[in-house]
Amino acid sequence: MKSTMLKMATLAAAMSLSLSALATDITGAGATFPYAVYTKWAEAYKGATNNQVNYQGIGSSGGIKQIKAKTVDFGGTDAPVKEADLDAAGLVQVPTVMGGVTIVINVPGIDSGKLKLDGATAADLFRGAIKKWNDPAIAKLNPGLKLPDLAVTVSHRSDGSGTTYAFSHYMSKQSMSFMRDVGAGTTVNWPANGVGGKGNPGVAANVQKISGAIGYVDIADAMKNKMTFVALKNKAGNYIVPNQDAVADAAAGANFKVKGMAPDLLDQSHKNAWPITSATYILAYEKGSDAARQKGVVDFFTWSLNNGQKMAEELGFVPLPANVVKMVEAEMKNIK
């Protein structure tokens, strides 16, 4: 009996070692925007395949730097890399999920969705030109809403950020003054009345603790933290409260067939479109030195795109359309 049990234990150990040998652990780093969904996917993927995926949210700029330095198997970025740079670095870029950058506030007495802003007024707030919440420009858009005599504090990213990239590019489309004073990119020149936070969680935390604060975070972080949204006027002239349907409407009809699969989703004309919509992307080597790790990246995201859509929706993200998922799968065949 003891001999049989010993043999069974030995066989079980051998099988465990065999499975461990087959498992391919991969690492990624980059954008904080998709951190929640990537870690959720990784947890489910490990349960299904025994393969480990580790992802660190260090900001889009960090993700691009690390993949170019070949210190990770894939990088995450909300700021898409241009075609020429992809070719120069030998990288493949594909979208994974979509989301929206939201404007959130902490103004006593104002509930979520009750404050209306248009693009120009929002840009003046974020460039520091509007310094009080009872400013006439805000009051004009919000007749009947009691606005306090309270200083505005701008909460922004302190690290290189794809969220900042999407937000600042949208604001620059709305205001030449914003483009001149603040700029557009992963890092920009925020006003003196601003306070920086690391990652989307850092910005959200500052907004929540500072009375009079306004900031920009992704929908997922804003939903998770039960934050107060601003209703933003879209290109069709409608005031929209950010939600997943509005993000999906903004992406409807977008052409993902461009190199790098990164169409401009900002300020789209659909009547229900959320104005600050963007996708988030992964970067991987076109030709990597470790075939097993390269395959691991493809296997993980193929599994996630086909099995993790509901998880993404529950976290506040918007899944890619089915036809775009097929395009992503085809593009990932270039990761070898």
N, C-alpha and C positions, 0 to 999 in steps of 0.2 A: 504493500500500500504506500509506504513511504517512498519507495523507489518510483512508483507511478506518479506520485505528487511532485517529486523532484524533477522528473522528466517534463511534466506539464509546466512547472515553474520555469524550467530552462527554456522550453519552447516559447512560452509567453514573453520571456525576456528577449529572446532572439527576434521574435516578431516585432517587439517594441523598438529594438535597435534598428531593425530593417526599415520600419516606418520612419524613424528619425533620420535615417540615411537618405530616404527618398524625399523628405520634407526640404523645401528650399525657402530659407528665410530671406526676405528682402527688406530694404530700408528706403524711406523717402523722407523728404523735408521740404518745407516751403510755406505756402499761403496758409494763414490761420482760418480764412473763410471756410474751406472745406474740411477743417480738422475734425469736426464732430462726425461728419458722414464717413470720412476715410477710416476713422477709428472704429466706428460702428460696423462698417463693412469688414474691416480686418478681424474683428471679434467673431463675426458670423462665418467668415471665410476659414478661419482657423478651426472652428467647430466642424466645418464641412470637409476640410481637406488636410488638416493637421499642419498646414503651412502658416508660418508667422510673418506678419507684415507690421513693421514699425514705422510710424510717421510722426515727425516732429513739426509743430506749427511754429515756424521761425520768421514768417513773412515771405512774400513773393520774391523780393530781392535776394534774400538768403537762399531760397530754393533754386533760383537761376544760377547763383554763384556755385552752389554745391554740386549741381548736376554738371556744370561746365568743368569743375575741378575733379569730377569723377569720384566724389566721396560718398555718393548715394546712388541707388539704383534708379530712382526717379525723383524728379523735382516737381513741386506744386507751385503754380502761379495763377493769379487772377489777371495779371497784366500780360497779354499774349506776346510772345517773342516774334519779331518780324521775320519774314521769309528769308532775307539775306543772312540774318544772324543764325537762323536754324540751319541753313546750309553750311555756313562757315564752321559751326560747332558740331555738325553731324548729328543733329537732334531731330526727333519726331515729336510733334506736339498734337495732342488731341484733347477735346473737351470731355468732361466727366459728368457734371451736373450744372444746372443754372440756378441763379438766385438774383436777389436785388439788394442794392445798397439803399438803406432807409435813413431818413432824417429823424432823429429822436430828440426829445426835449425833456427838461425837468423844470417846468414853470408851474408854481403853485396855482391851483384853481382851474387848470386847463386839462381836460381829459383827452385821452387818445383819439386822434382823428378830428378833433374840434378846431385846431388851428390850421388855417389855410395859408399856403405860401405858393407864389409862382417862382419860376426859376431865377429871375432877376433879383427878387427880394431875398431869396435864400442865398444867392451868391453874395449879396451885400452883407448879410449876417455873417457868413463864413469868412469874408475878407476883412471883417472888422469895421465896416463903414456904418453899420447899425449897431449902436452900443446899448440901447435900452429896449425892453420888450414892449413898451408902450409907444414906440416910434410910429409916426404918422403913416409910414409906408406899410407897416404891419396892420395898423388899425384900419386902413383903407380896404384891405383884403378881408377883414374880419369884423364887419359892422355888428354891433350888439355883443361882441365878446369882450369881457372885462380883462384888460391887459394890465399887468402890474408895472409899477415904476421900479424895475429890477434890472440890474446890469446883466448883459449877455456874456457868457463865457463859452468860448469855442473849444470843444473837446475833439482832438484829432490824433492821428497815429504819430508815434515818435519813431517808428521803424519804417524801412522801405516796404511799401504795401501795394498790392494789387487792388485792394479796396479803395485806397487813396487814388490810384491810377484811374479807376472807373469814375469815382466821384468827382475828381478834379477835372477830368475831361468833359463830363456832363456840365459842370459849372462853367467851364470855359466856353462851352457852346452857348450858354445863356447870357454871359456877361464878358465883354471885352475888358472891363475893369478888373474882374477876377483873374483873367488870363494875365493881365499886366502885373497885378499886385501879388498874386499867389502862384500862378502858373499851373501846369498840368504835367503829372508824372507820378512815379511811385513815391517820390519825396518832393515836397513843395514848400513855399515860404509862407507859413501860417502867421496870422497877425499876433501882435504882442499880447492880446487878451486871451490867448489860447493856452491850453494845457495838454501835454502829450500823454498818450497811453500806449503801452506795448500790446500789439495785436488788437483784434476786434473786442476781446474781453476787457482789455485795458481801457479802451474808449468808452465802452458801455458802463464800466465801473465808475469812471469819472463823471459821466452824465448823471448817474444815479445818486451820487453823493454831493454834487455841487448844485445848489439852487440857482436857477437861471442858466443852466448849461444847455448847449445844443451840440449834437455830434452826429456822426455818420457811422453806422454799423450794418452788417448784413442782416437780412430778415431773420435768419435762423437764430443768431445771438439775441436780436431784439425780442423775438417771440419767447425764447427761453427765459429771458430776464423780465418778461412782462412790462416792456418799456412803453412810453408814450409816443405814438407815431404822429408825424405831421402829415396832413393831406396835401399832396403836391400836384400842381397843375401840369397836365401832360400836353403833348403837342396838339392833340385834338381839342384842347380847351377844357377838359374835365378834371376836377379835383379827385385824385385817386389816393386811397389808403392802401399801403403796400400789402399785397397778399400773393399767394402762389398763382392764382388764376391770372392776375394782372401781369406777372412775370412771363407766364406761358403765352399770353396774348402778345406781349412785346416781341417774343421770339418767333411767333408764327410767320412762316414764309421767309425766314432768314436763310441766306445762302451759306451753308457750311462747307460748300465744295471748294472754297478758297484754300490756298496753301496755308497750312497751320490751323485750318478749320476754325478761324476766329473772326466771324462777321461782327460788324458794329451793331450792337443791340441797344444803344443809347437813344433815347428820345424818339422812339418809333411812333408811327402815326395812328395805330389802332386806337379806337375810342376808349378802350379799357386798359391800354398799355401802361405799365409802371415805367416812368421815364428813366430810372437808373437801373437798368437790367444788364446783367453780364453773365458770362459763363466762367467756370474755373477750369484750368487745364493741367495736364501732366506733361512733363518732358522726360524723354528717355533716349538712350543712345540708339542711333540707327544701327551701328555695329558695335556691340559690346564685347569685352574680353572674356566674360563669363556667360556661356550659353545658358546654363541653368538659371542664373539670375535674370537674364533677359526674358527667358520663357516665364519665369516667375512673375514678372511685371505684367506681361500679356495675360497670363492665366488669371491673375488677381483682378484686373480691371474688366476682363471679359466676363468673369463670374459675377462681379459686382454689378455691371451694367445690366445683366440678365436676371439677377436674383435680388438685387438690393434696392430696386426702385421704391418699394413701399417704405423701406427704412429711411430713404432720402426724404420722401414726402413727410413722414412723421417728424423729421427734424427741421422742417421748414424749407427744404430745397425743392427745386422743380426738376424732375427727370428730363433727360434728353428725349426728343421725339423718337419713335421707333425707327424711322428712316435714317435719323442721324446716328443712332446706335449702330446700325449696319455699316454706315460709313466709317465710324470709329473702328469697328472690328476690322474692316478692310485696311484702314491706314496702319493699324497696329501690326499688320503682317510685315511692315518694314522694320520692325524692331527685331533684330536678329543677333 
